[in-house]
Amino acid sequence: MPIAADREAPTGAPGRAKPGRGRYNAGGAAWRHCLVAGVASVLLVIGFARAEARSGDAALPALNADLRQTSVSGISSGAFMAVQFGVAWSSIVTGVGAIAGGPYFCAQGSTATALSDCMLDAPEGPDLPTLIRDTDRWVASDAIDATAGIAAQRIYLFSGYNDDVVLRPIVDALARYYAHYLGPDHRGALFEQTAIGAGHAQVTADYGAACTFNGGHYINDCNYDQAGILLQHIYGALHPPGAAPLTGHLLAFAQAAFAPGRDPAAVGLDATGYAYIPAACAAMQACRVHIALHGCLQGVATIGRDYVLHAGYNEWADSNGIVVLYPQARATVMPFNPQGCWDWFGYTDASPLDPRYATKAAPQIAAIKAMLDRLTAGYQPPAPPASETALAAPAVLVNDRSDTAIDLAWTPVPGAAEYEVERGAASGAAPQSVATVPGPSFADAGLVPNASYVYRVRPLAGGVSGPFSAPLMATTLARPPRCDDPGSCPLSP
């Protein structure tokens, strides 16, 4: 989803794009397309009459959900915003999913930099050393949480090799940004999927446009259950969606209650947001919250509730006690956001010389956090277990595979403090320990394409080792064919 033209800030300001970066002539065709689409979107928004009734929006309920088990994901501008929210509030965000997104503060407050270095494969690419310095500087000023929180997160990244909007080098740069803060001890927390032939889209198992398509509603059917894979990388093995109709309900709520000055349009937000609430969560059973952020041209004001109903999260949420929060951005004239993007390039900043859109104080981040605080206000800490139980073997599954990585997930074992992962060759060689991880997933990267491996996992706690899981074989995918013309490349077999 392209973003629309906003403003170019003066160069040389602290934390901004350096002279020579963020050129307007980078990707001239993409720039012209964005500008034309932006103007059209402004005209649409001026004359658009919303169908949903404002007065009928319900209030967000206070549920028994643990704030520190929050996760967040997004597509395109929603991916950039998911990264921003996950970095700014890393103390409460346990996992992040970024579909076609780039590093934190990538645009540095400049639309031109966003359109070039953060979407197209510009020669410079995202300026990671500067972005890391800006991250650390904001930590030092308490504008965002300490980066130690990032090291505790589990990260899922996705780049479809038919994506012609946000190119793979941008997602690779995001992987390097996270690797900097995860460090070698947490390398298995990050899984990057680049071997699926998707266009620029939220990918599903059985809904949407053709897999390679770049456009439309930006939801593509690739026979790939992205929502479930993402959630299981973050939370561990989950119950699969049931065959019966969903038990929960989709709640429309007024976003004015959470917007600065109670004026959502003033900060690029729609009047109405949505939350999918499973029946178990409505009954105050223990739940978690996942925040799902749409991309540009993908909010309810543009495509109706297609993303809210069909991104794939609700089915997994219903079976696993997960509330899905769907905040809504929309096209606005002031601030100039004609394609309804989330603010990852500075259109809500009061001054272009002082970019704050990626910090806790940013109006959109603050609004989403306020929604999250409301949903988790009824949290009831669980009672401690009556007695210690013996560690059990986890049930491990192959959550995802790329050409160079295998992602494992398993059910959390009560009492386990961490898990040891062993890997062996399918030829029968003895397995060797490859990692000890704190959470119920592990991304094993740097593997050989089209090769088989055998894994087993055991829980650890206080010097005590539990039994290993049954051996599980997994095979990496073949290396995808080179794609010189994204959108028209054949799908991998």
FENRAPE-V682968 format. One record per residue. N is the residue number from 1. RES is the residue in one letter. SS is DSSP state (helix for helix, strand for strand, loop for the rest). PSI is psi in whole degrees, -180 to 180 (NA if undefined). Layout:
# FENRAPE-V682968
N;RES;SS;PSI / N;RES;SS;PSI
This chain:
# FENRAPE-V682968
1;M;loop;114 / 2;P;loop;156 / 3;I;loop;166 / 4;A;loop;161 / 5;A;loop;139 / 6;D;loop;-96 / 7;R;loop;153 / 8;E;loop;124 / 9;A;loop;158 / 10;P;loop;144 / 11;T;loop;160 / 12;G;loop;-7 / 13;A;loop;153 / 14;P;loop;131 / 15;G;loop;15 / 16;R;loop;176 / 17;A;loop;140 / 18;K;loop;157 / 19;P;loop;136 / 20;G;loop;-16 / 21;R;loop;157 / 22;G;loop;47 / 23;R;loop;139 / 24;Y;loop;-25 / 25;N;loop;-2 / 26;A;loop;122 / 27;G;loop;54 / 28;G;helix;-39 / 29;A;helix;-42 / 30;A;helix;-40 / 31;W;helix;-48 / 32;R;helix;-40 / 33;H;helix;-43 / 34;C;helix;-43 / 35;L;helix;-46 / 36;V;helix;-46 / 37;A;helix;-35 / 38;G;helix;-47 / 39;V;helix;-43 / 40;A;helix;-41 / 41;S;helix;-38 / 42;V;helix;-45 / 43;L;helix;-38 / 44;L;helix;-43 / 45;V;helix;-32 / 46;I;helix;-38 / 47;G;helix;6 / 48;F;loop;129 / 49;A;loop;119 / 50;R;loop;140 / 51;A;loop;-32 / 52;E;loop;141 / 53;A;loop;132 / 54;R;loop;-43 / 55;S;loop;-19 / 56;G;loop;-4 / 57;D;loop;131 / 58;A;strand;168 / 59;A;loop;147 / 60;L;loop;134 / 61;P;loop;159 / 62;A;loop;109 / 63;L;loop;168 / 64;N;loop;69 / 65;A;strand;137 / 66;D;loop;116 / 67;L;helix;-36 / 68;R;helix;7 / 69;Q;helix;21 / 70;T;strand;142 / 71;S;strand;163 / 72;V;strand;143 / 73;S;strand;166 / 74;G;strand;165 / 75;I;strand;130 / 76;S;loop;-120 / 77;S;helix;-31 / 78;G;helix;-30 / 79;A;helix;-45 / 80;F;helix;-41 / 81;M;helix;-38 / 82;A;helix;-42 / 83;V;helix;-45 / 84;Q;helix;-47 / 85;F;helix;-42 / 86;G;helix;-32 / 87;V;helix;-47 / 88;A;helix;-38 / 89;W;loop;46 / 90;S;loop;-18 / 91;S;loop;-20 / 92;I;loop;-12 / 93;V;strand;118 / 94;T;strand;-18 / 95;G;strand;153 / 96;V;strand;136 / 97;G;strand;124 / 98;A;strand;112 / 99;I;strand;108 / 100;A;loop;55 / 101;G;loop;170 / 102;G;loop;-171 / 103;P;loop;160 / 104;Y;loop;132 / 105;F;loop;30 / 106;C;loop;-43 / 107;A;loop;-18 / 108;Q;loop;35 / 109;G;loop;11 / 110;S;loop;124 / 111;T;helix;-39 / 112;A;helix;-42 / 113;T;helix;-39 / 114;A;helix;-45 / 115;L;helix;-20 / 116;S;loop;-78 / 117;D;loop;-22 / 118;C;loop;2 / 119;M;loop;-50 / 120;L;loop;165 / 121;D;loop;68 / 122;A;loop;155 / 123;P;loop;-41 / 124;E;loop;-37 / 125;G;loop;179 / 126;P;loop;136 / 127;D;loop;80 / 128;L;helix;-45 / 129;P;helix;-40 / 130;T;helix;-41 / 131;L;helix;-38 / 132;I;helix;-41 / 133;R;helix;-41 / 134;D;helix;-41 / 135;T;helix;-51 / 136;D;helix;-35 / 137;R;helix;-40 / 138;W;helix;-32 / 139;V;helix;-45 / 140;A;helix;-30 / 141;S;loop;7 / 142;D;loop;22 / 143;A;loop;-24 / 144;I;loop;167 / 145;D;loop;161 / 146;A;loop;145 / 147;T;loop;-8 / 148;A;helix;-28 / 149;G;helix;-33 / 150;I;helix;-39 / 151;A;helix;-19 / 152;A;loop;-2 / 153;Q;loop;158 / 154;R;strand;133 / 155;I;strand;130 / 156;Y;strand;126 / 157;L;strand;147 / 158;F;strand;133 / 159;S;loop;113 / 160;G;loop;137 / 161;Y;loop;2 / 162;N;loop;12 / 163;D;loop;118 / 164;D;loop;14 / 165;V;loop;-57 / 166;V;loop;110 / 167;L;loop;159 / 168;R;helix;-40 / 169;P;helix;-26 / 170;I;helix;-44 / 171;V;helix;-38 / 172;D;helix;-38 / 173;A;helix;-37 / 174;L;helix;-40 / 175;A;helix;-41 / 176;R;helix;-36 / 177;Y;helix;-49 / 178;Y;helix;-40 / 179;A;helix;-35 / 180;H;helix;-42 / 181;Y;helix;-26 / 182;L;helix;-40 / 183;G;loop;170 / 184;P;helix;-28 / 185;D;helix;-18 / 186;H;helix;24 / 187;R;helix;-30 / 188;G;helix;-2 / 189;A;helix;-15 / 190;L;strand;124 / 191;F;strand;126 / 192;E;strand;119 / 193;Q;strand;117 / 194;T;loop;10 / 195;A;loop;13 / 196;I;loop;137 / 197;G;loop;32 / 198;A;loop;152 / 199;G;loop;-160 / 200;H;loop;97 / 201;A;loop;158 / 202;Q;strand;129 / 203;V;strand;140 / 204;T;strand;172 / 205;A;loop;-28 / 206;D;loop;26 / 207;Y;loop;141 / 208;G;loop;-165 / 209;A;strand;177 / 210;A;strand;146 / 211;C;loop;-39 / 212;T;loop;-3 / 213;F;loop;141 / 214;N;loop;94 / 215;G;loop;-162 / 216;G;loop;-131 / 217;H;loop;1 / 218;Y;loop;39 / 219;I;strand;118 / 220;N;strand;142 / 221;D;strand;107 / 222;C;loop;14 / 223;N;loop;41 / 224;Y;loop;115 / 225;D;loop;78 / 226;Q;helix;-43 / 227;A;helix;-46 / 228;G;helix;-41 / 229;I;helix;-44 / 230;L;helix;-49 / 231;L;helix;-37 / 232;Q;helix;-30 / 233;H;helix;-35 / 234;I;helix;-47 / 235;Y;helix;-6 / 236;G;loop;-179 / 237;A;loop;132 / 238;L;loop;167 / 239;H;loop;133 / 240;P;loop;156 / 241;P;loop;143 / 242;G;loop;163 / 243;A;loop;-23 / 244;A;loop;164 / 245;P;loop;152 / 246;L;loop;146 / 247;T;loop;-22 / 248;G;loop;-167 / 249;H;strand;154 / 250;L;strand;117 / 251;L;strand;128 / 252;A;strand;131 / 253;F;strand;156 / 254;A;strand;121 / 255;Q;helix;-11 / 256;A;helix;-32 / 257;A;helix;-17 / 258;F;loop;-7 / 259;A;loop;145 / 260;P;helix;131 / 261;G;helix;9 / 262;R;helix;31 / 263;D;loop;89 / 264;P;helix;-38 / 265;A;helix;-28 / 266;A;helix;-18 / 267;V;helix;24 / 268;G;loop;18 / 269;L;strand;151 / 270;D;loop;165 / 271;A;loop;-31 / 272;T;strand;133 / 273;G;strand;177 / 274;Y;strand;153 / 275;A;strand;130 / 276;Y;strand;123 / 277;I;strand;107 / 278;P;loop;155 / 279;A;helix;-39 / 280;A;helix;-37 / 281;C;helix;-39 / 282;A;helix;-28 / 283;A;loop;12 / 284;M;loop;24 / 285;Q;loop;160 / 286;A;loop;129 / 287;C;strand;176 / 288;R;strand;168 / 289;V;strand;132 / 290;H;strand;130 / 291;I;strand;122 / 292;A;strand;121 / 293;L;strand;118 / 294;H;loop;172 / 295;G;loop;-174 / 296;C;loop;148 / 297;L;loop;24 / 298;Q;loop;4 / 299;G;loop;171 / 300;V;helix;-33 / 301;A;helix;-19 / 302;T;helix;-47 / 303;I;helix;17 / 304;G;loop;-153 / 305;R;loop;26 / 306;D;helix;-48 / 307;Y;helix;-44 / 308;V;helix;-37 / 309;L;helix;-26 / 310;H;helix;11 / 311;A;loop;-18 / 312;G;loop;-7 / 313;Y;helix;-37 / 314;N;helix;-39 / 315;E;helix;-43 / 316;W;helix;-37 / 317;A;helix;-39 / 318;D;helix;-36 / 319;S;helix;-8 / 320;N;helix;17 / 321;G;loop;49 / 322;I;strand;122 / 323;V;strand;132 / 324;V;strand;117 / 325;L;strand;125 / 326;Y;strand;78 / 327;P;loop;157 / 328;Q;loop;122 / 329;A;strand;163 / 330;R;loop;163 / 331;A;loop;136 / 332;T;strand;155 / 333;V;loop;-45 / 334;M;loop;110 / 335;P;loop;158 / 336;F;loop;99 / 337;N;strand;68 / 338;P;loop;-12 / 339;Q;loop;12 / 340;G;loop;39 / 341;C;loop;157 / 342;W;loop;153 / 343;D;loop;95 / 344;W;loop;13 / 345;F;loop;4 / 346;G;loop;15 / 347;Y;loop;-15 / 348;T;loop;-3 / 349;D;loop;139 / 350;A;loop;-33 / 351;S;loop;132 / 352;P;loop;-16 / 353;L;loop;-9 / 354;D;loop;74 / 355;P;loop;124 / 356;R;loop;7 / 357;Y;loop;-14 / 358;A;loop;10 / 359;T;loop;174 / 360;K;loop;-32 / 361;A;loop;-9 / 362;A;loop;138 / 363;P;helix;-40 / 364;Q;helix;-41 / 365;I;helix;-43 / 366;A;helix;-38 / 367;A;helix;-45 / 368;I;helix;-41 / 369;K;helix;-38 / 370;A;helix;-39 / 371;M;helix;-44 / 372;L;helix;-41 / 373;D;helix;-39 / 374;R;helix;-46 / 375;L;helix;-31 / 376;T;loop;9 / 377;A;loop;-18 / 378;G;loop;19 / 379;Y;loop;133 / 380;Q;loop;107 / 381;P;loop;136 / 382;P;loop;151 / 383;A;loop;145 / 384;P;loop;150 / 385;P;loop;144 / 386;A;loop;-34 / 387;S;loop;157 / 388;E;loop;144 / 389;T;loop;155 / 390;A;loop;144 / 391;L;loop;135 / 392;A;loop;161 / 393;A;loop;133 / 394;P;loop;154 / 395;A;loop;110 / 396;V;strand;142 / 397;L;strand;158 / 398;V;strand;107 / 399;N;strand;-39 / 400;D;strand;162 / 401;R;strand;139 / 402;S;loop;-169 / 403;D;loop;-20 / 404;T;loop;10 / 405;A;loop;153 / 406;I;strand;131 / 407;D;strand;121 / 408;L;strand;148 / 409;A;strand;152 / 410;W;strand;165 / 411;T;loop;132 / 412;P;loop;139 / 413;V;loop;123 / 414;P;loop;131 / 415;G;loop;-12 / 416;A;loop;136 / 417;A;loop;-30 / 418;E;strand;178 / 419;Y;strand;138 / 420;E;strand;131 / 421;V;strand;128 / 422;E;strand;146 / 423;R;strand;138 / 424;G;strand;168 / 425;A;strand;149 / 426;A;loop;-17 / 427;S;loop;-11 / 428;G;loop;3 / 429;A;loop;149 / 430;A;loop;135 / 431;P;loop;149 / 432;Q;strand;147 / 433;S;strand;129 / 434;V;strand;-17 / 435;A;strand;154 / 436;T;strand;121 / 437;V;strand;150 / 438;P;loop;-23 / 439;G;loop;176 / 440;P;loop;38 / 441;S;strand;159 / 442;F;strand;126 / 443;A;strand;113 / 444;D;strand;106 / 445;A;loop;172 / 446;G;loop;27 / 447;L;loop;172 / 448;V;loop;134 / 449;P;loop;146 / 450;N;loop;43 / 451;A;loop;151 / 452;S;strand;144 / 453;Y;strand;156 / 454;V;strand;134 / 455;Y;strand;154 / 456;R;strand;153 / 457;V;strand;141 / 458;R;strand;149 / 459;P;strand;152 / 460;L;strand;147 / 461;A;strand;117 / 462;G;loop;40 / 463;G;loop;-1 / 464;V;strand;134 / 465;S;strand;134 / 466;G;strand;180 / 467;P;strand;153 / 468;F;strand;152 / 469;S;loop;164 / 470;A;loop;144 / 471;P;loop;141 / 472;L;strand;124 / 473;M;strand;140 / 474;A;strand;145 / 475;T;strand;130 / 476;T;loop;159 / 477;L;loop;162 / 478;A;loop;153 / 479;R;loop;130 / 480;P;loop;150 / 481;P;loop;153 / 482;R;loop;139 / 483;C;loop;98 / 484;D;loop;-15 / 485;D;loop;77 / 486;P;loop;137 / 487;G;loop;-18 / 488;S;loop;8 / 489;C;loop;144 / 490;P;loop;150 / 491;L;loop;147 / 492;S;loop;151 / 493;P;loop;NA
